[in-house]
Amino acid sequence: MQNSSSVTVFTLHGINDTASHKYIFFAFTLLAYVLIWLFNLTLIITIIIEKTLHEPMYIFLCNLCVNGLYGTAGLYPKLLSDFLSDSHVISYSGCFLQIYVIYSYVMSEFTILTVMAYDRYVAICKPLQYHCIMTSLTISRFLLISWILPLCESTIAVLLSIRLPLCGSDINKLYCENWSVIKLSCVDTTINSICSYFLVLLHVSEAFLIVYSYIHIVRACAKSSEEMSKFMQTCLPNLISLIGFTISIVFDVMYSRYGSRNFPQALLNFLAVEFLVIPPLLNPLIYGLKLSQIRRRIMRVFSRKEHVLR
């Protein structure tokens, strides 16, 4: 057994079964990461340069895309290097940095989606008061909350895990994950479990706020076909993003706590990284295709580039 003083690196075992096809996995992973950057960066730049898109909904959407790039940066560079390496290890500090980035990404994603749901609630249910409620100060506060709160939560979770003496260094996942590290502890982890349950309850409460908002939005939109059309255009993308992200997180939690070695490793690996693949890849596509203003602005930006090249 190892104690905490001797654990300087962790060994990641999730990638072992992909060794025979590592170049294929590397190519697909690299393609996914490039597309994530391309789609999200296109949306971010379009919203920044187009003044007509400097509205709360689009500012929060831009924030969602930035968070997607932030979260994926915690996984893809290390994963890509592991595909090309025979030694799948990560340093002690690197492991907890990866945990911090990925956890804060997850918590920030839920918070941003909650803010976006509230914005749509005010826009549809209280249209006359919208500009009085969603002021520049309110938007700034929401942006700060969507980052500061998750970063503080992740800091607490990581600090509670760092204090634990460890009796092992083997992690059966593609990346460092807090629960996998906690399971290596030589001592009681009740405090960590309490903290985890508290954070889960906090973000479940956000989910209830989102559901509450959408119940009122649907009721308001059901009164007329015009309002329902507005719901389908501006609220449906947010709802799809929320459902997709929640399902991805549920899969990851189930795998982390109840994962079975009876399943193929490739399937387990996909479930482990789904929340860092599907949402960052699909969010910009869903919003870019569904929101007509963004779609038109993106086409305008590309048409300008074509004109300049000619």
C-alpha positions as CSV (number, residue, x, y, z in Angstrom):
1,M,0.0,0.0,0.0
2,Q,1.1,3.6,-0.6
3,N,0.7,6.5,1.7
4,S,0.1,10.1,0.6
5,S,3.8,11.0,0.9
6,S,4.7,8.5,-1.8
7,V,1.9,9.3,-4.2
8,T,3.4,11.7,-6.7
9,V,1.7,10.5,-9.8
10,F,-1.6,8.7,-10.6
11,T,-1.9,6.0,-13.3
12,L,-4.9,6.3,-15.6
13,H,-6.2,2.8,-16.7
14,G,-9.2,3.8,-18.7
15,I,-7.1,4.1,-21.9
16,N,-5.4,0.7,-21.7
17,D,-7.9,-1.2,-23.9
18,T,-7.6,1.3,-26.7
19,A,-3.8,0.7,-27.3
20,S,-4.4,-1.4,-30.4
21,H,-6.4,1.3,-32.1
22,K,-4.9,4.4,-30.4
23,Y,-4.2,6.3,-33.6
24,I,-7.9,5.9,-34.7
25,F,-9.1,7.1,-31.3
26,F,-6.5,10.0,-31.4
27,A,-7.8,11.1,-34.8
28,F,-11.5,11.1,-33.8
29,T,-10.7,12.8,-30.5
30,L,-8.6,15.5,-32.2
31,L,-11.4,16.0,-34.8
32,A,-14.0,16.4,-32.0
33,Y,-11.7,18.9,-30.2
34,V,-11.1,21.0,-33.3
35,L,-14.8,21.1,-34.1
36,I,-15.6,22.1,-30.5
37,W,-13.2,25.0,-30.8
38,L,-14.4,25.9,-34.3
39,F,-18.2,25.9,-33.5
40,N,-17.9,27.6,-30.1
41,L,-15.3,30.2,-31.3
42,T,-17.5,31.1,-34.3
43,L,-20.5,31.7,-32.1
44,I,-18.4,33.7,-29.6
45,I,-16.8,35.9,-32.2
46,T,-20.1,36.5,-34.0
47,I,-21.8,37.6,-30.8
48,I,-18.8,39.9,-29.9
49,I,-18.5,41.7,-33.2
50,E,-22.2,42.0,-34.0
51,K,-23.6,44.9,-31.8
52,T,-27.2,43.8,-32.5
53,L,-26.5,40.6,-30.5
54,H,-25.3,42.5,-27.4
55,E,-28.5,41.4,-25.6
56,P,-28.8,39.4,-22.3
57,M,-29.7,36.1,-24.1
58,Y,-26.8,36.2,-26.5
59,I,-24.3,37.4,-23.8
60,F,-25.3,34.4,-21.6
61,L,-25.0,32.1,-24.7
62,C,-21.5,33.5,-25.3
63,N,-20.7,32.7,-21.7
64,L,-22.0,29.2,-22.2
65,C,-19.6,28.7,-25.1
66,V,-16.7,30.1,-23.2
67,N,-17.4,27.6,-20.4
68,G,-17.5,24.8,-22.9
69,L,-14.0,25.7,-24.2
70,Y,-12.8,26.0,-20.6
71,G,-14.1,22.6,-19.6
72,T,-12.8,20.7,-22.6
73,A,-9.3,22.2,-22.1
74,G,-9.2,20.2,-18.9
75,L,-9.6,16.9,-20.8
76,Y,-8.6,16.9,-24.4
77,P,-4.9,18.0,-24.4
78,K,-4.0,15.4,-21.8
79,L,-6.2,12.7,-23.4
80,L,-4.6,13.3,-26.8
81,S,-1.1,13.0,-25.4
82,D,-2.1,9.8,-23.6
83,F,-3.3,8.2,-26.9
84,L,0.2,8.7,-28.3
85,S,2.0,7.6,-25.2
86,D,2.7,4.2,-23.7
87,S,2.7,5.6,-20.1
88,H,-0.7,7.0,-19.0
89,V,0.3,8.9,-15.8
90,I,-0.6,12.3,-14.5
91,S,1.2,14.2,-11.7
92,Y,-0.4,14.7,-8.3
93,S,-0.9,18.4,-8.9
94,G,-1.9,17.9,-12.5
95,C,-4.6,15.5,-11.4
96,F,-6.2,17.9,-8.9
97,L,-5.9,20.7,-11.5
98,Q,-7.9,18.5,-13.9
99,I,-10.5,17.7,-11.2
100,Y,-10.8,21.5,-10.5
101,V,-11.3,22.5,-14.1
102,I,-13.8,19.7,-15.0
103,Y,-15.8,20.2,-11.8
104,S,-16.0,23.9,-12.1
105,Y,-17.0,23.5,-15.7
106,V,-19.9,21.2,-14.8
107,M,-21.2,23.5,-12.0
108,S,-20.8,26.6,-14.1
109,E,-22.7,24.9,-16.9
110,F,-25.7,24.3,-14.7
111,T,-25.6,27.8,-13.3
112,I,-25.4,29.4,-16.8
113,L,-28.3,27.3,-18.0
114,T,-30.3,28.4,-14.9
115,V,-29.5,32.1,-15.6
116,M,-30.6,31.6,-19.3
117,A,-33.8,30.0,-18.2
118,Y,-34.5,32.9,-15.9
119,D,-33.8,35.4,-18.7
120,R,-36.3,33.6,-20.9
121,Y,-38.9,33.6,-18.1
122,V,-38.6,37.3,-17.7
123,A,-38.7,38.0,-21.4
124,I,-41.8,35.9,-22.0
125,C,-43.7,36.2,-18.8
126,K,-42.8,39.8,-17.9
127,P,-42.1,41.4,-21.3
128,L,-42.9,45.0,-20.2
129,Q,-40.5,44.7,-17.2
130,Y,-37.8,42.9,-19.1
131,H,-35.4,45.9,-19.6
132,C,-36.0,47.1,-16.1
133,I,-35.1,43.7,-14.6
134,M,-32.3,42.6,-17.0
135,T,-30.2,45.7,-16.6
136,S,-26.4,45.8,-17.3
137,L,-25.8,45.5,-13.6
138,T,-28.0,42.4,-13.3
139,I,-26.3,40.8,-16.3
140,S,-22.9,41.5,-14.8
141,R,-24.0,40.0,-11.5
142,F,-25.3,36.9,-13.2
143,L,-22.0,36.5,-15.2
144,L,-20.0,36.8,-12.0
145,I,-22.2,34.3,-10.1
146,S,-22.0,31.8,-12.9
147,W,-18.2,31.8,-12.5
148,I,-17.4,32.7,-8.9
149,L,-19.9,30.3,-7.3
150,P,-18.7,27.2,-9.3
151,L,-15.0,28.1,-8.8
152,C,-15.5,28.4,-5.0
153,E,-17.4,25.1,-4.9
154,S,-14.7,23.4,-6.8
155,T,-12.0,24.9,-4.6
156,I,-13.7,23.5,-1.5
157,A,-14.2,20.0,-3.0
158,V,-10.5,19.9,-4.2
159,L,-9.1,21.1,-0.8
160,L,-11.1,18.5,1.0
161,S,-9.7,15.8,-1.3
162,I,-6.1,17.0,-1.1
163,R,-6.1,16.7,2.7
164,L,-6.8,12.9,2.4
165,P,-3.9,10.4,2.8
166,L,-4.0,8.0,-0.1
167,C,-3.3,4.3,-0.2
168,G,-3.2,3.9,-3.9
169,S,-2.5,5.7,-7.2
170,D,-4.6,3.8,-9.8
171,I,-7.6,5.5,-11.4
172,N,-9.8,3.4,-13.7
173,K,-10.9,6.3,-15.9
174,L,-9.6,8.3,-18.8
175,Y,-9.0,11.4,-16.5
176,C,-8.8,12.3,-12.9
177,E,-12.1,12.4,-11.1
178,N,-12.8,13.4,-7.5
179,W,-14.7,10.3,-6.5
180,S,-12.0,8.1,-7.9
181,V,-9.4,9.9,-5.8
182,I,-11.6,9.8,-2.7
183,K,-11.9,6.0,-3.1
184,L,-8.1,5.7,-2.7
185,S,-8.2,7.3,0.7
186,C,-6.8,5.5,3.8
187,V,-9.1,7.3,6.2
188,D,-12.8,8.1,6.7
189,T,-14.3,10.3,3.9
190,T,-17.6,11.3,5.5
191,I,-16.8,15.0,5.2
192,N,-16.1,14.6,1.5
193,S,-19.4,12.8,1.1
194,I,-21.4,15.5,3.0
195,C,-19.8,18.2,0.8
196,S,-20.6,16.2,-2.3
197,Y,-24.2,15.8,-1.3
198,F,-24.5,19.5,-0.4
199,L,-23.2,20.5,-3.8
200,V,-25.5,18.1,-5.5
201,L,-28.5,19.5,-3.6
202,L,-27.4,23.0,-4.5
203,H,-27.4,22.3,-8.2
204,V,-30.6,20.1,-8.0
205,S,-32.2,23.3,-6.6
206,E,-31.1,25.1,-9.8
207,A,-32.7,22.3,-11.8
208,F,-36.0,23.0,-9.9
209,L,-35.7,26.7,-10.6
210,I,-35.3,25.9,-14.3
211,V,-38.3,23.6,-14.3
212,Y,-40.3,26.2,-12.4
213,S,-39.4,28.8,-15.0
214,Y,-40.3,26.6,-17.9
215,I,-43.7,25.7,-16.4
216,H,-44.6,29.4,-16.3
217,I,-43.1,30.0,-19.8
218,V,-45.2,27.1,-21.3
219,R,-48.3,28.4,-19.6
220,A,-47.7,31.9,-21.0
221,C,-46.9,30.7,-24.5
222,A,-49.9,28.3,-24.7
223,K,-52.2,31.3,-24.9
224,S,-51.3,32.1,-28.6
225,S,-49.5,30.4,-31.5
226,E,-47.2,33.5,-31.8
227,E,-46.0,33.1,-28.3
228,M,-45.5,29.3,-28.8
229,S,-43.4,30.1,-31.9
230,K,-41.3,32.4,-29.8
231,F,-40.9,29.6,-27.2
232,M,-39.8,27.1,-29.9
233,Q,-37.2,29.6,-31.2
234,T,-35.6,31.0,-28.1
235,C,-36.4,28.6,-25.3
236,L,-36.2,25.1,-26.9
237,P,-32.4,25.3,-27.5
238,N,-31.9,26.1,-23.8
239,L,-34.2,23.2,-22.8
240,I,-32.4,20.8,-25.2
241,S,-29.0,21.9,-23.8
242,L,-30.2,21.3,-20.3
243,I,-31.6,17.9,-20.9
244,G,-28.6,16.8,-22.9
245,F,-26.1,18.0,-20.3
246,T,-28.1,16.5,-17.4
247,I,-28.3,13.1,-19.0
248,S,-24.5,13.2,-19.7
249,I,-23.8,14.0,-16.0
250,V,-26.1,11.3,-14.8
251,F,-24.3,8.8,-17.0
252,D,-20.9,9.9,-15.6
253,V,-22.1,9.7,-12.0
254,M,-23.6,6.3,-12.5
255,Y,-20.3,5.1,-14.1
256,S,-18.2,6.6,-11.4
257,R,-20.1,5.1,-8.5
258,Y,-21.7,2.0,-9.9
259,G,-19.7,1.3,-13.1
260,S,-19.3,-2.4,-13.9
261,R,-16.3,-4.0,-15.6
262,N,-18.8,-6.3,-17.4
263,F,-19.4,-3.5,-19.9
264,P,-17.0,-2.9,-22.9
265,Q,-14.3,-0.4,-21.9
266,A,-15.1,1.7,-25.0
267,L,-18.6,2.1,-23.8
268,L,-17.5,3.0,-20.3
269,N,-15.0,5.5,-21.7
270,F,-17.7,7.2,-23.8
271,L,-20.0,7.4,-20.8
272,A,-17.2,9.0,-18.7
273,V,-16.5,11.8,-21.2
274,E,-19.9,12.3,-22.8
275,F,-20.6,15.5,-20.9
276,L,-17.3,16.9,-22.3
277,V,-18.1,15.8,-25.9
278,I,-21.8,16.1,-26.6
279,P,-22.8,19.5,-24.9
280,P,-19.8,21.5,-26.1
281,L,-20.2,20.1,-29.6
282,L,-23.9,20.5,-29.9
283,N,-24.7,23.7,-28.0
284,P,-23.3,26.1,-30.6
285,L,-25.0,24.1,-33.4
286,I,-28.3,24.0,-31.6
287,Y,-28.3,27.7,-30.9
288,G,-26.7,28.7,-34.2
289,L,-29.3,26.8,-36.2
290,K,-32.3,27.6,-34.1
291,L,-31.8,31.2,-33.3
292,S,-32.5,33.1,-36.6
293,Q,-30.6,36.2,-35.5
294,I,-27.4,34.3,-34.9
295,R,-27.8,32.3,-38.0
296,R,-28.2,35.4,-40.1
297,R,-25.2,37.1,-38.5
298,I,-22.9,34.1,-39.0
299,M,-23.9,34.0,-42.7
300,R,-23.2,37.7,-42.9
301,V,-19.8,37.4,-41.3
302,F,-18.8,34.6,-43.7
303,S,-20.2,36.5,-46.7
304,R,-18.0,39.5,-45.7
305,K,-14.9,37.2,-45.6
306,E,-15.8,35.9,-49.1
307,H,-16.2,39.4,-50.4
308,V,-12.8,40.4,-48.9
309,L,-11.1,37.4,-50.4
310,R,-12.4,38.3,-53.9
